[in-house]
Amino acid sequence: MLVRLLLWLIAFFLIYTAFQIIKQALLKPPAPPREKTSRGEEMVQDPECGTYVPRNDAVSAQFKGTTHYFCSTECRDKYQLRN
């Protein structure tokens, strides 16, 4: 009888722990991207698609006096058409 109770307690503990791990994984906001690459380059976010790219690899364009950085010329052109 005592062994059965102990097994139920262990099973309950394992299920509860697994539930807590899954809940934390689902509710945890995604980690923001690193501000710099492993080579030390600054990362910038494309305003059209939200992709982060190294500033040196980004396509830059000026709109209304502000410099924007894009992951590709396609995103730059889409952004230009919308603004």
PDB file of N, CA, C and O in Angstrom:
ATOM      1  N   MET A   1       0.818  -1.192   0.000  1.00  0.00           N
ATOM      2  CA  MET A   1       0.000   0.000   0.000  1.00  0.00           C
ATOM      3  C   MET A   1       0.866   1.262   0.000  1.00  0.00           C
ATOM      4  O   MET A   1       0.579   2.206  -0.736  1.00  0.00           O
ATOM      5  N   LEU A   2       1.891   1.285   0.796  1.00  0.00           N
ATOM      6  CA  LEU A   2       2.781   2.439   0.886  1.00  0.00           C
ATOM      7  C   LEU A   2       3.579   2.608  -0.406  1.00  0.00           C
ATOM      8  O   LEU A   2       3.851   3.733  -0.826  1.00  0.00           O
ATOM      9  N   VAL A   3       3.950   1.503  -1.030  1.00  0.00           N
ATOM     10  CA  VAL A   3       4.697   1.562  -2.283  1.00  0.00           C
ATOM     11  C   VAL A   3       3.817   2.160  -3.379  1.00  0.00           C
ATOM     12  O   VAL A   3       4.284   2.967  -4.183  1.00  0.00           O
ATOM     13  N   ARG A   4       2.569   1.772  -3.411  1.00  0.00           N
ATOM     14  CA  ARG A   4       1.640   2.285  -4.410  1.00  0.00           C
ATOM     15  C   ARG A   4       1.450   3.800  -4.238  1.00  0.00           C
ATOM     16  O   ARG A   4       1.422   4.534  -5.226  1.00  0.00           O
ATOM     17  N   LEU A   5       1.321   4.267  -3.002  1.00  0.00           N
ATOM     18  CA  LEU A   5       1.186   5.688  -2.724  1.00  0.00           C
ATOM     19  C   LEU A   5       2.439   6.441  -3.156  1.00  0.00           C
ATOM     20  O   LEU A   5       2.350   7.521  -3.741  1.00  0.00           O
ATOM     21  N   LEU A   6       3.582   5.880  -2.872  1.00  0.00           N
ATOM     22  CA  LEU A   6       4.852   6.497  -3.272  1.00  0.00           C
ATOM     23  C   LEU A   6       4.965   6.585  -4.795  1.00  0.00           C
ATOM     24  O   LEU A   6       5.427   7.601  -5.315  1.00  0.00           O
ATOM     25  N   LEU A   7       4.560   5.557  -5.509  1.00  0.00           N
ATOM     26  CA  LEU A   7       4.585   5.576  -6.967  1.00  0.00           C
ATOM     27  C   LEU A   7       3.626   6.634  -7.513  1.00  0.00           C
ATOM     28  O   LEU A   7       3.962   7.312  -8.485  1.00  0.00           O
ATOM     29  N   TRP A   8       2.445   6.794  -6.917  1.00  0.00           N
ATOM     30  CA  TRP A   8       1.510   7.829  -7.341  1.00  0.00           C
ATOM     31  C   TRP A   8       2.077   9.233  -7.113  1.00  0.00           C
ATOM     32  O   TRP A   8       1.916  10.119  -7.953  1.00  0.00           O
ATOM     33  N   LEU A   9       2.729   9.423  -5.993  1.00  0.00           N
ATOM     34  CA  LEU A   9       3.339  10.721  -5.701  1.00  0.00           C
ATOM     35  C   LEU A   9       4.455  11.049  -6.692  1.00  0.00           C
ATOM     36  O   LEU A   9       4.573  12.187  -7.145  1.00  0.00           O
ATOM     37  N   ILE A  10       5.265  10.059  -7.023  1.00  0.00           N
ATOM     38  CA  ILE A  10       6.342  10.268  -8.002  1.00  0.00           C
ATOM     39  C   ILE A  10       5.753  10.582  -9.373  1.00  0.00           C
ATOM     40  O   ILE A  10       6.236  11.483 -10.060  1.00  0.00           O
ATOM     41  N   ALA A  11       4.722   9.855  -9.776  1.00  0.00           N
ATOM     42  CA  ALA A  11       4.090  10.100 -11.074  1.00  0.00           C
ATOM     43  C   ALA A  11       3.482  11.496 -11.108  1.00  0.00           C
ATOM     44  O   ALA A  11       3.628  12.205 -12.103  1.00  0.00           O
ATOM     45  N   PHE A  12       2.800  11.904 -10.034  1.00  0.00           N
ATOM     46  CA  PHE A  12       2.227  13.240  -9.975  1.00  0.00           C
ATOM     47  C   PHE A  12       3.314  14.305 -10.067  1.00  0.00           C
ATOM     48  O   PHE A  12       3.153  15.293 -10.782  1.00  0.00           O
ATOM     49  N   PHE A  13       4.408  14.114  -9.358  1.00  0.00           N
ATOM     50  CA  PHE A  13       5.515  15.070  -9.390  1.00  0.00           C
ATOM     51  C   PHE A  13       6.094  15.190 -10.798  1.00  0.00           C
ATOM     52  O   PHE A  13       6.367  16.301 -11.252  1.00  0.00           O
ATOM     53  N   LEU A  14       6.287  14.080 -11.492  1.00  0.00           N
ATOM     54  CA  LEU A  14       6.841  14.109 -12.848  1.00  0.00           C
ATOM     55  C   LEU A  14       5.892  14.808 -13.819  1.00  0.00           C
ATOM     56  O   LEU A  14       6.329  15.591 -14.663  1.00  0.00           O
ATOM     57  N   ILE A  15       4.611  14.529 -13.702  1.00  0.00           N
ATOM     58  CA  ILE A  15       3.638  15.176 -14.587  1.00  0.00           C
ATOM     59  C   ILE A  15       3.578  16.674 -14.300  1.00  0.00           C
ATOM     60  O   ILE A  15       3.544  17.482 -15.228  1.00  0.00           O
ATOM     61  N   TYR A  16       3.566  17.045 -13.025  1.00  0.00           N
ATOM     62  CA  TYR A  16       3.538  18.460 -12.657  1.00  0.00           C
ATOM     63  C   TYR A  16       4.784  19.181 -13.166  1.00  0.00           C
ATOM     64  O   TYR A  16       4.673  20.285 -13.699  1.00  0.00           O
ATOM     65  N   THR A  17       5.952  18.592 -13.018  1.00  0.00           N
ATOM     66  CA  THR A  17       7.204  19.194 -13.488  1.00  0.00           C
ATOM     67  C   THR A  17       7.195  19.354 -15.001  1.00  0.00           C
ATOM     68  O   THR A  17       7.602  20.396 -15.513  1.00  0.00           O
ATOM     69  N   ALA A  18       6.738  18.340 -15.722  1.00  0.00           N
ATOM     70  CA  ALA A  18       6.666  18.429 -17.184  1.00  0.00           C
ATOM     71  C   ALA A  18       5.704  19.533 -17.599  1.00  0.00           C
ATOM     72  O   ALA A  18       5.992  20.272 -18.540  1.00  0.00           O
ATOM     73  N   PHE A  19       4.571  19.660 -16.921  1.00  0.00           N
ATOM     74  CA  PHE A  19       3.605  20.717 -17.221  1.00  0.00           C
ATOM     75  C   PHE A  19       4.222  22.092 -17.002  1.00  0.00           C
ATOM     76  O   PHE A  19       4.040  22.985 -17.829  1.00  0.00           O
ATOM     77  N   GLN A  20       4.942  22.277 -15.914  1.00  0.00           N
ATOM     78  CA  GLN A  20       5.580  23.565 -15.630  1.00  0.00           C
ATOM     79  C   GLN A  20       6.618  23.923 -16.691  1.00  0.00           C
ATOM     80  O   GLN A  20       6.698  25.080 -17.103  1.00  0.00           O
ATOM     81  N   ILE A  21       7.405  22.962 -17.135  1.00  0.00           N
ATOM     82  CA  ILE A  21       8.426  23.204 -18.161  1.00  0.00           C
ATOM     83  C   ILE A  21       7.764  23.614 -19.475  1.00  0.00           C
ATOM     84  O   ILE A  21       8.202  24.562 -20.127  1.00  0.00           O
ATOM     85  N   ILE A  22       6.722  22.906 -19.855  1.00  0.00           N
ATOM     86  CA  ILE A  22       6.012  23.219 -21.103  1.00  0.00           C
ATOM     87  C   ILE A  22       5.353  24.593 -21.012  1.00  0.00           C
ATOM     88  O   ILE A  22       5.408  25.367 -21.967  1.00  0.00           O
ATOM     89  N   LYS A  23       4.734  24.904 -19.877  1.00  0.00           N
ATOM     90  CA  LYS A  23       4.081  26.201 -19.691  1.00  0.00           C
ATOM     91  C   LYS A  23       5.096  27.338 -19.792  1.00  0.00           C
ATOM     92  O   LYS A  23       4.816  28.352 -20.431  1.00  0.00           O
ATOM     93  N   GLN A  24       6.260  27.189 -19.180  1.00  0.00           N
ATOM     94  CA  GLN A  24       7.284  28.227 -19.246  1.00  0.00           C
ATOM     95  C   GLN A  24       7.798  28.399 -20.669  1.00  0.00           C
ATOM     96  O   GLN A  24       8.057  29.521 -21.106  1.00  0.00           O
ATOM     97  N   ALA A  25       7.947  27.302 -21.389  1.00  0.00           N
ATOM     98  CA  ALA A  25       8.452  27.384 -22.761  1.00  0.00           C
ATOM     99  C   ALA A  25       7.454  28.094 -23.674  1.00  0.00           C
ATOM    100  O   ALA A  25       7.855  28.831 -24.575  1.00  0.00           O
ATOM    101  N   LEU A  26       6.162  27.878 -23.448  1.00  0.00           N
ATOM    102  CA  LEU A  26       5.153  28.490 -24.305  1.00  0.00           C
ATOM    103  C   LEU A  26       4.905  29.952 -23.960  1.00  0.00           C
ATOM    104  O   LEU A  26       4.600  30.746 -24.850  1.00  0.00           O
ATOM    105  N   LEU A  27       5.027  30.322 -22.702  1.00  0.00           N
ATOM    106  CA  LEU A  27       4.739  31.685 -22.284  1.00  0.00           C
ATOM    107  C   LEU A  27       5.954  32.599 -22.341  1.00  0.00           C
ATOM    108  O   LEU A  27       5.817  33.819 -22.250  1.00  0.00           O
ATOM    109  N   LYS A  28       7.120  32.029 -22.487  1.00  0.00           N
ATOM    110  CA  LYS A  28       8.345  32.822 -22.502  1.00  0.00           C
ATOM    111  C   LYS A  28       8.445  33.572 -23.825  1.00  0.00           C
ATOM    112  O   LYS A  28       8.354  32.959 -24.888  1.00  0.00           O
ATOM    113  N   PRO A  29       8.633  34.891 -23.775  1.00  0.00           N
ATOM    114  CA  PRO A  29       8.756  35.638 -25.031  1.00  0.00           C
ATOM    115  C   PRO A  29      10.047  35.236 -25.751  1.00  0.00           C
ATOM    116  O   PRO A  29      11.038  34.879 -25.113  1.00  0.00           O
ATOM    117  N   PRO A  30      10.024  35.298 -27.080  1.00  0.00           N
ATOM    118  CA  PRO A  30      11.231  34.923 -27.818  1.00  0.00           C
ATOM    119  C   PRO A  30      12.373  35.870 -27.469  1.00  0.00           C
ATOM    120  O   PRO A  30      12.170  37.065 -27.252  1.00  0.00           O
ATOM    121  N   ALA A  31      13.550  35.321 -27.422  1.00  0.00           N
ATOM    122  CA  ALA A  31      14.728  36.126 -27.099  1.00  0.00           C
ATOM    123  C   ALA A  31      14.996  37.125 -28.227  1.00  0.00           C
ATOM    124  O   ALA A  31      14.933  36.769 -29.403  1.00  0.00           O
ATOM    125  N   PRO A  32      15.290  38.358 -27.868  1.00  0.00           N
ATOM    126  CA  PRO A  32      15.621  39.322 -28.922  1.00  0.00           C
ATOM    127  C   PRO A  32      16.941  38.939 -29.575  1.00  0.00           C
ATOM    128  O   PRO A  32      17.798  38.333 -28.931  1.00  0.00           O
ATOM    129  N   PRO A  33      17.109  39.281 -30.823  1.00  0.00           N
ATOM    130  CA  PRO A  33      18.354  38.922 -31.491  1.00  0.00           C
ATOM    131  C   PRO A  33      19.519  39.674 -30.865  1.00  0.00           C
ATOM    132  O   PRO A  33      19.358  40.746 -30.282  1.00  0.00           O
ATOM    133  N   ARG A  34      20.682  39.082 -31.004  1.00  0.00           N
ATOM    134  CA  ARG A  34      21.874  39.742 -30.488  1.00  0.00           C
ATOM    135  C   ARG A  34      22.077  41.055 -31.214  1.00  0.00           C
ATOM    136  O   ARG A  34      21.748  41.187 -32.393  1.00  0.00           O
ATOM    137  N   GLU A  35      22.621  42.021 -30.500  1.00  0.00           N
ATOM    138  CA  GLU A  35      22.837  43.332 -31.098  1.00  0.00           C
ATOM    139  C   GLU A  35      24.024  43.324 -32.044  1.00  0.00           C
ATOM    140  O   GLU A  35      24.135  44.196 -32.905  1.00  0.00           O
ATOM    141  N   LYS A  36      24.911  42.352 -31.896  1.00  0.00           N
ATOM    142  CA  LYS A  36      26.076  42.268 -32.767  1.00  0.00           C
ATOM    143  C   LYS A  36      26.280  40.822 -33.196  1.00  0.00           C
ATOM    144  O   LYS A  36      25.908  39.887 -32.488  1.00  0.00           O
ATOM    145  N   THR A  37      26.872  40.663 -34.357  1.00  0.00           N
ATOM    146  CA  THR A  37      27.180  39.323 -34.837  1.00  0.00           C
ATOM    147  C   THR A  37      28.442  38.832 -34.135  1.00  0.00           C
ATOM    148  O   THR A  37      29.062  39.571 -33.370  1.00  0.00           O
ATOM    149  N   SER A  38      28.814  37.593 -34.396  1.00  0.00           N
ATOM    150  CA  SER A  38      30.034  37.052 -33.798  1.00  0.00           C
ATOM    151  C   SER A  38      31.267  37.801 -34.293  1.00  0.00           C
ATOM    152  O   SER A  38      32.314  37.760 -33.647  1.00  0.00           O
ATOM    153  N   ARG A  39      31.156  38.483 -35.431  1.00  0.00           N
ATOM    154  CA  ARG A  39      32.275  39.277 -35.952  1.00  0.00           C
ATOM    155  C   ARG A  39      32.242  40.710 -35.435  1.00  0.00           C
ATOM    156  O   ARG A  39      33.103  41.515 -35.789  1.00  0.00           O
ATOM    157  N   GLY A  40      31.254  41.037 -34.599  1.00  0.00           N
ATOM    158  CA  GLY A  40      31.174  42.362 -34.013  1.00  0.00           C
ATOM    159  C   GLY A  40      30.388  43.370 -34.826  1.00  0.00           C
ATOM    160  O   GLY A  40      30.406  44.560 -34.512  1.00  0.00           O
ATOM    161  N   GLU A  41      29.692  42.918 -35.874  1.00  0.00           N
ATOM    162  CA  GLU A  41      28.900  43.832 -36.704  1.00  0.00           C
ATOM    163  C   GLU A  41      27.552  44.118 -36.024  1.00  0.00           C
ATOM    164  O   GLU A  41      26.960  43.238 -35.399  1.00  0.00           O
ATOM    165  N   GLU A  42      27.089  45.343 -36.157  1.00  0.00           N
ATOM    166  CA  GLU A  42      25.797  45.727 -35.594  1.00  0.00           C
ATOM    167  C   GLU A  42      24.672  45.131 -36.434  1.00  0.00           C
ATOM    168  O   GLU A  42      24.738  45.121 -37.663  1.00  0.00           O
ATOM    169  N   MET A  43      23.639  44.635 -35.755  1.00  0.00           N
ATOM    170  CA  MET A  43      22.467  44.085 -36.433  1.00  0.00           C
ATOM    171  C   MET A  43      21.405  45.171 -36.559  1.00  0.00           C
ATOM    172  O   MET A  43      21.198  45.955 -35.633  1.00  0.00           O
ATOM    173  N   VAL A  44      20.728  45.215 -37.718  1.00  0.00           N
ATOM    174  CA  VAL A  44      19.642  46.161 -37.950  1.00  0.00           C
ATOM    175  C   VAL A  44      18.411  45.384 -38.408  1.00  0.00           C
ATOM    176  O   VAL A  44      18.529  44.322 -39.020  1.00  0.00           O
ATOM    177  N   GLN A  45      17.225  45.925 -38.104  1.00  0.00           N
ATOM    178  CA  GLN A  45      15.986  45.243 -38.470  1.00  0.00           C
ATOM    179  C   GLN A  45      15.374  45.865 -39.715  1.00  0.00           C
ATOM    180  O   GLN A  45      15.232  47.083 -39.819  1.00  0.00           O
ATOM    181  N   ASP A  46      15.018  45.007 -40.648  1.00  0.00           N
ATOM    182  CA  ASP A  46      14.348  45.426 -41.872  1.00  0.00           C
ATOM    183  C   ASP A  46      12.936  45.882 -41.504  1.00  0.00           C
ATOM    184  O   ASP A  46      12.185  45.098 -40.924  1.00  0.00           O
ATOM    185  N   PRO A  47      12.544  47.129 -41.822  1.00  0.00           N
ATOM    186  CA  PRO A  47      11.205  47.603 -41.450  1.00  0.00           C
ATOM    187  C   PRO A  47      10.080  46.951 -42.258  1.00  0.00           C
ATOM    188  O   PRO A  47       8.916  47.032 -41.866  1.00  0.00           O
ATOM    189  N   GLU A  48      10.405  46.320 -43.356  1.00  0.00           N
ATOM    190  CA  GLU A  48       9.378  45.697 -44.195  1.00  0.00           C
ATOM    191  C   GLU A  48       9.018  44.299 -43.706  1.00  0.00           C
ATOM    192  O   GLU A  48       7.843  43.999 -43.494  1.00  0.00           O
ATOM    193  N   CYS A  49      10.023  43.442 -43.524  1.00  0.00           N
ATOM    194  CA  CYS A  49       9.739  42.050 -43.167  1.00  0.00           C
ATOM    195  C   CYS A  49      10.147  41.688 -41.748  1.00  0.00           C
ATOM    196  O   CYS A  49       9.779  40.619 -41.262  1.00  0.00           O
ATOM    197  N   GLY A  50      10.905  42.558 -41.065  1.00  0.00           N
ATOM    198  CA  GLY A  50      11.282  42.300 -39.683  1.00  0.00           C
ATOM    199  C   GLY A  50      12.538  41.471 -39.508  1.00  0.00           C
ATOM    200  O   GLY A  50      12.918  41.167 -38.378  1.00  0.00           O
ATOM    201  N   THR A  51      13.188  41.100 -40.588  1.00  0.00           N
ATOM    202  CA  THR A  51      14.399  40.300 -40.516  1.00  0.00           C
ATOM    203  C   THR A  51      15.557  41.140 -39.992  1.00  0.00           C
ATOM    204  O   THR A  51      15.683  42.319 -40.324  1.00  0.00           O
ATOM    205  N   TYR A  52      16.403  40.518 -39.166  1.00  0.00           N
ATOM    206  CA  TYR A  52      17.608  41.192 -38.691  1.00  0.00           C
ATOM    207  C   TYR A  52      18.774  40.791 -39.586  1.00  0.00           C
ATOM    208  O   TYR A  52      18.970  39.611 -39.876  1.00  0.00           O
ATOM    209  N   VAL A  53      19.545  41.786 -40.020  1.00  0.00           N
ATOM    210  CA  VAL A  53      20.709  41.550 -40.863  1.00  0.00           C
ATOM    211  C   VAL A  53      21.872  42.403 -40.357  1.00  0.00           C
ATOM    212  O   VAL A  53      21.657  43.452 -39.751  1.00  0.00           O
ATOM    213  N   PRO A  54      23.119  41.947 -40.608  1.00  0.00           N
ATOM    214  CA  PRO A  54      24.260  42.793 -40.255  1.00  0.00           C
ATOM    215  C   PRO A  54      24.211  44.085 -41.065  1.00  0.00           C
ATOM    216  O   PRO A  54      23.883  44.063 -42.252  1.00  0.00           O
ATOM    217  N   ARG A  55      24.534  45.199 -40.433  1.00  0.00           N
ATOM    218  CA  ARG A  55      24.459  46.497 -41.109  1.00  0.00           C
ATOM    219  C   ARG A  55      25.313  46.512 -42.377  1.00  0.00           C
ATOM    220  O   ARG A  55      24.920  47.118 -43.374  1.00  0.00           O
ATOM    221  N   ASN A  56      26.473  45.855 -42.355  1.00  0.00           N
ATOM    222  CA  ASN A  56      27.353  45.853 -43.531  1.00  0.00           C
ATOM    223  C   ASN A  56      26.745  45.104 -44.715  1.00  0.00           C
ATOM    224  O   ASN A  56      27.081  45.388 -45.865  1.00  0.00           O
ATOM    225  N   ASP A  57      25.849  44.146 -44.442  1.00  0.00           N
ATOM    226  CA  ASP A  57      25.222  43.370 -45.518  1.00  0.00           C
ATOM    227  C   ASP A  57      23.878  43.952 -45.947  1.00  0.00           C
ATOM    228  O   ASP A  57      23.318  43.522 -46.955  1.00  0.00           O
ATOM    229  N   ALA A  58      23.357  44.913 -45.205  1.00  0.00           N
ATOM    230  CA  ALA A  58      22.020  45.454 -45.469  1.00  0.00           C
ATOM    231  C   ALA A  58      22.030  46.416 -46.651  1.00  0.00           C
ATOM    232  O   ALA A  58      23.037  47.057 -46.950  1.00  0.00           O
ATOM    233  N   VAL A  59      20.876  46.497 -47.314  1.00  0.00           N
ATOM    234  CA  VAL A  59      20.649  47.463 -48.389  1.00  0.00           C
ATOM    235  C   VAL A  59      20.073  48.711 -47.721  1.00  0.00           C
ATOM    236  O   VAL A  59      19.030  48.645 -47.070  1.00  0.00           O
ATOM    237  N   SER A  60      20.743  49.831 -47.879  1.00  0.00           N
ATOM    238  CA  SER A  60      20.260  51.048 -47.209  1.00  0.00           C
ATOM    239  C   SER A  60      19.562  51.964 -48.205  1.00  0.00           C
ATOM    240  O   SER A  60      19.864  51.967 -49.398  1.00  0.00           O
ATOM    241  N   ALA A  61      18.616  52.744 -47.675  1.00  0.00           N
ATOM    242  CA  ALA A  61      17.888  53.714 -48.491  1.00  0.00           C
ATOM    243  C   ALA A  61      17.396  54.822 -47.575  1.00  0.00           C
ATOM    244  O   ALA A  61      17.110  54.604 -46.397  1.00  0.00           O
ATOM    245  N   GLN A  62      17.305  56.018 -48.147  1.00  0.00           N
ATOM    246  CA  GLN A  62      16.821  57.174 -47.389  1.00  0.00           C
ATOM    247  C   GLN A  62      15.365  57.440 -47.771  1.00  0.00           C
ATOM    248  O   GLN A  62      15.028  57.546 -48.950  1.00  0.00           O
ATOM    249  N   PHE A  63      14.510  57.546 -46.750  1.00  0.00           N
ATOM    250  CA  PHE A  63      13.113  57.897 -46.937  1.00  0.00           C
ATOM    251  C   PHE A  63      12.771  58.993 -45.942  1.00  0.00           C
ATOM    252  O   PHE A  63      12.933  58.819 -44.734  1.00  0.00           O
ATOM    253  N   LYS A  64      12.300  60.118 -46.453  1.00  0.00           N
ATOM    254  CA  LYS A  64      11.887  61.250 -45.619  1.00  0.00           C
ATOM    255  C   LYS A  64      12.988  61.663 -44.642  1.00  0.00           C
ATOM    256  O   LYS A  64      12.717  61.969 -43.480  1.00  0.00           O
ATOM    257  N   GLY A  65      14.216  61.669 -45.118  1.00  0.00           N
ATOM    258  CA  GLY A  65      15.338  62.119 -44.312  1.00  0.00           C
ATOM    259  C   GLY A  65      15.873  61.112 -43.311  1.00  0.00           C
ATOM    260  O   GLY A  65      16.763  61.446 -42.528  1.00  0.00           O
ATOM    261  N   THR A  66      15.358  59.885 -43.311  1.00  0.00           N
ATOM    262  CA  THR A  66      15.804  58.850 -42.385  1.00  0.00           C
ATOM    263  C   THR A  66      16.386  57.690 -43.169  1.00  0.00           C
ATOM    264  O   THR A  66      15.822  57.270 -44.179  1.00  0.00           O
ATOM    265  N   THR A  67      17.517  57.170 -42.702  1.00  0.00           N
ATOM    266  CA  THR A  67      18.127  56.009 -43.346  1.00  0.00           C
ATOM    267  C   THR A  67      17.490  54.739 -42.807  1.00  0.00           C
ATOM    268  O   THR A  67      17.418  54.540 -41.594  1.00  0.00           O
ATOM    269  N   HIS A  68      17.030  53.885 -43.705  1.00  0.00           N
ATOM    270  CA  HIS A  68      16.454  52.590 -43.350  1.00  0.00           C
ATOM    271  C   HIS A  68      17.332  51.505 -43.958  1.00  0.00           C
ATOM    272  O   HIS A  68      17.940  51.695 -45.012  1.00  0.00           O
ATOM    273  N   TYR A  69      17.389  50.359 -43.273  1.00  0.00           N
ATOM    274  CA  TYR A  69      18.198  49.234 -43.733  1.00  0.00           C
ATOM    275  C   TYR A  69      17.290  48.052 -44.021  1.00  0.00           C
ATOM    276  O   TYR A  69      16.387  47.741 -43.244  1.00  0.00           O
ATOM    277  N   PHE A  70      17.540  47.391 -45.158  1.00  0.00           N
ATOM    278  CA  PHE A  70      16.696  46.302 -45.637  1.00  0.00           C
ATOM    279  C   PHE A  70      17.530  45.053 -45.875  1.00  0.00           C
ATOM    280  O   PHE A  70      18.737  45.127 -46.107  1.00  0.00           O
ATOM    281  N   CYS A  71      16.861  43.900 -45.814  1.00  0.00           N
ATOM    282  CA  CYS A  71      17.555  42.632 -46.050  1.00  0.00           C
ATOM    283  C   CYS A  71      17.777  42.392 -47.540  1.00  0.00           C
ATOM    284  O   CYS A  71      18.677  41.643 -47.921  1.00  0.00           O
ATOM    285  N   SER A  72      16.960  43.025 -48.388  1.00  0.00           N
ATOM    286  CA  SER A  72      17.097  42.810 -49.828  1.00  0.00           C
ATOM    287  C   SER A  72      16.523  44.005 -50.584  1.00  0.00           C
ATOM    288  O   SER A  72      15.837  44.858 -50.020  1.00  0.00           O
ATOM    289  N   THR A  73      16.822  44.034 -51.856  1.00  0.00           N
ATOM    290  CA  THR A  73      16.270  45.107 -52.690  1.00  0.00           C
ATOM    291  C   THR A  73      14.757  44.939 -52.852  1.00  0.00           C
ATOM    292  O   THR A  73      14.042  45.924 -53.030  1.00  0.00           O
ATOM    293  N   GLU A  74      14.262  43.686 -52.791  1.00  0.00           N
ATOM    294  CA  GLU A  74      12.832  43.451 -52.899  1.00  0.00           C
ATOM    295  C   GLU A  74      12.088  44.095 -51.727  1.00  0.00           C
ATOM    296  O   GLU A  74      11.054  44.735 -51.918  1.00  0.00           O
ATOM    297  N   CYS A  75      12.619  43.922 -50.513  1.00  0.00           N
ATOM    298  CA  CYS A  75      11.984  44.546 -49.344  1.00  0.00           C
ATOM    299  C   CYS A  75      12.081  46.062 -49.429  1.00  0.00           C
ATOM    300  O   CYS A  75      11.141  46.766 -49.060  1.00  0.00           O
ATOM    301  N   ARG A  76      13.200  46.566 -49.906  1.00  0.00           N
ATOM    302  CA  ARG A  76      13.355  48.016 -50.052  1.00  0.00           C
ATOM    303  C   ARG A  76      12.313  48.560 -51.014  1.00  0.00           C
ATOM    304  O   ARG A  76      11.682  49.582 -50.744  1.00  0.00           O
ATOM    305  N   ASP A  77      12.133  47.870 -52.146  1.00  0.00           N
ATOM    306  CA  ASP A  77      11.171  48.341 -53.154  1.00  0.00           C
ATOM    307  C   ASP A  77       9.732  48.270 -52.629  1.00  0.00           C
ATOM    308  O   ASP A  77       8.945  49.179 -52.890  1.00  0.00           O
ATOM    309  N   LYS A  78       9.374  47.210 -51.896  1.00  0.00           N
ATOM    310  CA  LYS A  78       8.043  47.104 -51.312  1.00  0.00           C
ATOM    311  C   LYS A  78       7.799  48.232 -50.321  1.00  0.00           C
ATOM    312  O   LYS A  78       6.727  48.836 -50.304  1.00  0.00           O
ATOM    313  N   TYR A  79       8.806  48.509 -49.495  1.00  0.00           N
ATOM    314  CA  TYR A  79       8.690  49.575 -48.513  1.00  0.00           C
ATOM    315  C   TYR A  79       8.529  50.931 -49.198  1.00  0.00           C
ATOM    316  O   TYR A  79       7.749  51.776 -48.759  1.00  0.00           O
ATOM    317  N   GLN A  80       9.272  51.117 -50.266  1.00  0.00           N
ATOM    318  CA  GLN A  80       9.219  52.385 -51.010  1.00  0.00           C
ATOM    319  C   GLN A  80       7.838  52.581 -51.628  1.00  0.00           C
ATOM    320  O   GLN A  80       7.331  53.702 -51.654  1.00  0.00           O
ATOM    321  N   LEU A  81       7.227  51.521 -52.120  1.00  0.00           N
ATOM    322  CA  LEU A  81       5.899  51.626 -52.713  1.00  0.00           C
ATOM    323  C   LEU A  81       4.837  51.950 -51.673  1.00  0.00           C
ATOM    324  O   LEU A  81       3.882  52.671 -51.960  1.00  0.00           O
ATOM    325  N   ARG A  82       5.002  51.420 -50.467  1.00  0.00           N
ATOM    326  CA  ARG A  82       4.013  51.661 -49.411  1.00  0.00           C
ATOM    327  C   ARG A  82       4.164  53.052 -48.788  1.00  0.00           C
ATOM    328  O   ARG A  82       3.205  53.584 -48.230  1.00  0.00           O
ATOM    329  N   ASN A  83       5.347  53.638 -48.876  1.00  0.00           N
ATOM    330  CA  ASN A  83       5.571  54.944 -48.227  1.00  0.00           C
ATOM    331  C   ASN A  83       5.743  56.017 -49.232  1.00  0.00           C
ATOM    332  O   ASN A  83       5.941  57.176 -48.869  1.00  0.00           O
TER     333      ASN A  83
END
